[in-house]
Amino acid sequence: MARPRGLVFGIGINDVSLPIRSVRKEYLGWVHMLNIINGPRSKTNGGATLDDRWIRFSNFIEWLHAQENWSEYELDPGIKVVGNRFYSPDTCVMVHPTVRRHLAHREQRGKKGLPRGVNRRKDLVGGRPVYSVTGRDPLAGKAVCLGTYDTPEDAHLAWQIERIEHLRLCLPFANNLYVVERLRNEMDRIADDANNGRLTDSNHEN
């Protein structure tokens, strides 16, 4: 008789008879989700909850295998509904890593309340304060410097323009209408801010 399996992170039930090595990628995705909900990662990803159906590994596998190209994508609960932290078959979608990484990225505000993507530093020649701006290359996943400006507002405008372009570059990686809509909505929101002289915050992001 096979030894009974214990709960995964106190909640997950592995009810699949197949050896884990044969469903390794599916299992790692399921365990990663359980970790966010009730494991060590829940301490830094607090507030996430789980649909009872996904407590069982078999139900998670069934849903996952119904998703196109699932093995190349990552599970995300916050695309259909921005800010959602409820993991379920009805709220989650599979997202290309490039898109998910870019939407999840947060440019930190400066220590003295500078706009997103903007940092203050001294000019190397005259020693006067200037404002540098950074963005994130969606393809390489690396931060890129977009130059220096005399005011934080000018620097933030450069960040807004580059951010829109980076989101546009993510569109070819969008694998479903939810992802396309999310990218386009974010582009429109930032463009509206830029055209009306507003700062863009991160309230609407993942």
C-alpha positions in Angstrom: 0.0 0.0 0.0 1.3 3.4 -0.9 2.1 5.7 1.9 -0.5 8.6 2.3 0.8 11.9 1.0 0.9 14.9 3.4 -0.7 18.2 2.6 1.4 20.6 0.5 2.0 23.8 2.4 -0.8 22.7 4.8 -3.6 23.0 2.2 -2.7 21.2 -1.1 -3.9 17.7 -1.8 -1.8 15.8 -4.4 -4.4 13.3 -5.6 -2.7 12.4 -8.8 -1.4 8.9 -9.0 1.3 9.7 -11.6 4.9 10.1 -10.4 5.8 13.7 -9.9 8.6 13.5 -12.5 6.0 12.9 -15.2 4.1 16.1 -14.3 7.0 18.1 -12.9 6.2 21.4 -14.6 2.5 21.2 -13.6 3.5 20.3 -10.1 6.0 23.1 -9.7 3.4 25.6 -10.9 0.8 24.3 -8.4 3.3 24.3 -5.5 4.4 27.8 -6.4 0.8 29.0 -6.1 0.3 27.2 -2.8 3.5 28.8 -1.5 2.2 32.2 -2.3 -1.1 31.4 -0.5 0.0 29.5 2.6 3.8 29.0 2.5 6.8 31.2 3.2 6.1 33.4 0.2 2.7 34.4 1.8 4.7 36.6 4.1 5.7 38.9 1.2 2.6 38.2 -0.9 0.0 38.5 1.8 -3.7 38.6 1.0 -3.7 35.9 -1.7 -6.6 33.3 -1.4 -7.4 30.1 -3.2 -10.4 28.6 -4.9 -11.3 25.3 -3.2 -11.2 23.5 -6.5 -7.5 24.1 -6.8 -6.7 22.6 -3.5 -6.6 19.3 -5.4 -3.7 18.9 -7.9 -5.9 17.0 -10.3 -8.2 19.9 -10.8 -5.3 22.3 -11.3 -3.8 20.0 -14.0 -7.1 19.7 -15.8 -7.5 23.4 -16.1 -3.8 23.9 -17.0 -3.8 21.4 -19.8 -6.8 23.2 -21.3 -4.8 26.4 -21.7 -3.0 27.0 -25.0 0.8 26.7 -24.8 0.5 26.5 -21.1 4.0 25.1 -20.7 5.6 28.4 -22.0 3.5 30.7 -19.9 3.0 31.7 -16.2 -0.1 31.8 -14.0 -1.4 35.2 -13.2 -4.5 36.2 -11.2 -4.3 40.0 -11.8 -4.9 40.3 -15.6 -8.6 39.8 -15.8 -9.2 41.9 -12.7 -6.4 44.3 -11.8 -5.2 43.7 -8.3 -7.0 40.4 -7.9 -5.4 38.0 -5.5 -7.9 35.2 -5.7 -6.4 32.2 -7.5 -9.2 30.3 -9.3 -10.0 28.8 -12.7 -12.3 31.8 -13.3 -9.9 34.6 -12.4 -6.5 33.4 -13.6 -4.9 33.3 -17.0 -1.6 32.1 -18.4 0.7 35.0 -19.4 3.9 35.1 -21.3 6.8 35.7 -18.9 7.9 38.9 -20.8 4.5 40.4 -20.4 4.0 39.3 -16.8 7.5 40.6 -15.8 6.8 44.0 -17.4 3.4 44.5 -15.9 4.5 43.4 -12.5 7.5 45.7 -12.5 7.5 48.7 -10.1 9.7 51.7 -10.5 10.2 52.9 -7.0 9.3 56.5 -6.0 12.3 58.6 -5.0 13.0 59.0 -1.3 11.6 62.6 -1.4 8.5 61.9 -3.3 9.9 62.0 -6.9 7.6 60.6 -9.7 7.9 57.0 -10.9 11.2 56.2 -12.7 12.8 59.4 -11.6 16.0 59.8 -9.5 17.8 62.9 -8.3 21.6 63.2 -8.6 24.2 65.9 -9.0 25.5 66.9 -12.4 29.0 65.6 -12.8 30.2 68.9 -14.4 28.5 71.7 -12.5 27.3 69.9 -9.4 23.8 71.1 -9.8 20.9 68.8 -9.2 19.6 66.9 -12.3 17.0 64.2 -12.7 17.7 60.9 -14.3 15.0 58.5 -15.5 15.1 54.8 -15.9 12.8 52.4 -17.7 12.7 48.6 -18.2 13.4 46.9 -21.5 10.6 44.4 -21.9 12.7 42.0 -24.1 15.9 41.9 -22.0 14.2 42.5 -18.7 16.9 45.0 -17.7 16.7 48.6 -16.5 17.8 51.2 -19.1 18.8 54.8 -18.5 16.7 57.3 -20.5 18.8 60.4 -19.9 18.9 63.3 -17.5 16.6 66.3 -17.3 16.4 69.7 -15.5 13.1 69.0 -13.8 11.4 65.9 -12.3 8.4 66.6 -14.5 10.4 66.5 -17.7 12.1 63.3 -16.6 8.8 61.7 -15.7 7.3 62.6 -19.1 10.3 60.8 -20.8 9.5 57.8 -18.6 5.8 57.9 -19.6 6.7 58.0 -23.3 9.2 55.2 -23.0 6.8 53.1 -20.9 4.1 53.3 -23.5 6.6 52.1 -26.2 7.7 49.2 -24.0 4.1 48.1 -23.4 3.6 48.3 -27.2 6.6 46.0 -27.7 4.9 43.5 -25.3 1.8 43.2 -27.5 3.2 40.5 -29.8 3.6 38.3 -26.7 0.0 38.7 -25.7 -1.6 35.3 -25.9 -5.3 36.1 -25.2 -7.7 39.0 -25.3 -7.5 39.7 -21.6 -3.7 40.3 -21.9 -4.2 42.5 -25.0 -6.9 44.6 -23.2 -4.7 45.0 -20.1 -1.7 46.2 -22.1 -3.8 48.6 -24.2 -5.6 50.0 -21.2 -2.3 50.7 -19.5 -1.0 52.4 -22.6 -4.1 54.6 -22.9 -4.0 55.5 -19.2 -0.3 56.6 -19.3 -0.9 58.5 -22.6 -3.9 60.3 -21.0 -1.7 61.3 -18.0 1.1 62.5 -20.3 -1.2 64.5 -22.6 -2.8 66.2 -19.5 0.4 66.9 -17.6 -0.4 64.3 -14.8 1.9 62.0 -13.0 1.4 58.3 -13.5 1.1 56.2 -10.4 1.1 52.4 -10.0 -2.5 52.0 -8.6 -3.7 50.2 -11.7 -0.8 47.8 -12.1 -0.4 44.2 -11.0 
